[in-house]
């Protein structure tokens, strides 16, 4: 794979109604890196991913993706956002991953169809092709979304709590798949909650609690002291908060 | 009375019955994909709202040039789109949710529409606009409905994959650079066109029934989007035909007869449909082995 994509955040602030969800973040997700984003609820983890995809605009600082066009980015949002009862076959869901090659109009021929079947096989959903999405369990649905990611063949992959509400065996299998993507030189960012899994499998970690707490090799970031600091985050907005006076870098 | 006299003769004997049938069939077919996607997008009530929203536009057309098909159609399309866009804009830029914002607009539209019609016309005119007059469709109205059906089919064939993707996972479509916003807008245009086409026949208040009722019933008969569109079209066609026949023989108003037939089929679907109906849920009580 040619050069891997990188993401540069410079004094980045992302907010909802001027209340910052990500506050003055500076740093780089290096090319080919595999980074876990961890932190308490409301820490801005999902917002950061949305900012990278361009769904939330920075209202301070900048965010720049180098080495990847927009269509090279695969983004897996939190599962709750999708209608699980949508009348669609598992095959069709996975085949959406071919979008870059088929676009809205081109036909999905026999060769592409075989690729879709192979992707479903890789996530352990062989034989589910004709099943309706609504008949899948939560874990199976997540596997189907991973099959779609696999077909997207993206060089920058953003995962928002990909293993929430799925069993350990499925999580391990999918984490294995993500590890393979990492070895293929793709740049990966995953929002996760399970510190043990992060320590075991993910080389880099960004710990945020609205403000960045620590960012670097996982073993140096996930220390007791840092985790305790991140828990100090007061989730509620201060509705009388004053304007942030920190000068732009 | 023979079956032939009951079911076929009215259409052979009277031109206005044939026209009504043709108009309703075209509306049924073109409304089917519209209705299925409205239901899928949880916009069933939005259809209702937009049908009210076209009223003041049609009424202004009526005020300016009487029962001119062109003026009322143009007015309806403009007003419907304006309300859809304005309501969408307000829900995106203020804390008001889309349904509340749509509701406010349609209540105002309804009041405005009724007021404008009564400025010039009589109560009969008002009834015509609100409830339609399917037995008085002229050539121009039929051509209009047929053209709208044709445009609807072509547009759906063209953007089907985009529309499904936008409906299921708009974030995904945006991330692969698909034109989600444009597709949504095109869909709104098609909804307004079908409502305007339908209001000549069934009236602004009734036309939504022929679009939403079959679509809401169809999910009890098929699990796939394609299957639901076909089921929806069939249900709408049967409702139109049965409604016309009933209204002819029993001498009741046509639009309510059509809508009530669709309502009866909906009740039947709820009770005995193939997927998720009460009957199916009772049968399923006995579970499979392992």
Interface residues (C-beta under 8 A of the other chain):
Chain A: X53 X54 X55 X70 X71 X73 X74 X75 X77 X81 X82 X83 X86 X87 X88 X89 X92 X93 X96 X99 X100 X104 X105 X132 X134 X152
Chain B: X40 X158 X159 X161 X162 X164 X165 X167 X168 X169 X171 X172 X174 X175 X176 X177 X178 X219 X222 X223 X224 X225 X228
